[in-house]
C-alpha cells in the first residue's frame, strides 16, 4: 500500500480479481447445463472485498491518522479472463475475456459456451475443487482510471497479472 501522490490522505492497494456479487450477495457466476454442453456466465471485478478495504483503512489510520480512504490503485486493464484447466491438463486455457468497464471497480461480464470436456471442470470448481477454473487479470499500473487510454498509459511497459481460483473466491469472497 502507498499514499496516492495526488491525494496523500488516500491510500491505494493493487487490486485483484473477484467475483462480483448480485444484489442479494450471491457470487455472480452461473452454469446452465444443456446435454453434454454448458453455458457459463461470470461477472468479475477488480478490487478487494468491502470488509478488507475497511480493515485496511483501520490499519492505515493506526499509523497515519490523517488517512481518509483506501481504494484500488490507478490501473489500465488489458484483460480480465476466465481460464480453465482440464482433468489431465497442466496448462490454463481461456474460456472468456473482457477488457472490463474501464473504470473502478473495473467490472467484466463474460460468458462462454462449454464443451463436453469443459463442463465437468466448471462443475467441479463450483463445487469447491481448486485448480480447475480461475480468474486472471492483466493490467498496467499508474494510469488515471478516468483518463483516456494512450500509447503511454502502461507504466514503463510493466504488465501485472493477478489470478484468483474460483473455488477460493466462492469459499472466501
SULMONOR-V613203 format. One record per backbone hydrogen bond with DSSP energy under -1.0 kcal/mol. CO is the residue of the C=O (numbers start at 1). NH is the residue of the N-H. If there is no record, write none. Layout:
BEGIN
co: [CO/CO]
nh: [NH/NH]
END
This chain:
BEGIN
co: [2/7/9/9/10/11/12/13/16/18/20/22/26/27/28/30/32/34/37/38/39/40/41/42/43/44/45/47/49/50/51/52/53/54/55/56/57/58/60/60/64/69/71/74/76/79/80/81/82/82/83/84/93/96/98/103/105/107/108/110/112/114/115/118/119/120/121/122/123/124/125/132/133/134/135/136/137/138/138/139/140/144/150/155/160/162/164/165/166/167/168]
nh: [12/10/68/69/4/71/2/73/47/45/28/25/22/29/43/41/39/37/34/114/32/112/30/110/20/108/18/16/53/54/55/56/57/58/59/60/61/62/63/64/67/11/13/142/140/138/98/136/95/96/134/93/84/82/80/106/46/101/44/42/40/38/119/122/123/124/125/126/127/129/128/85/166/83/164/81/162/78/79/160/76/147/153/158/139/137/135/169/170/171/172]
END
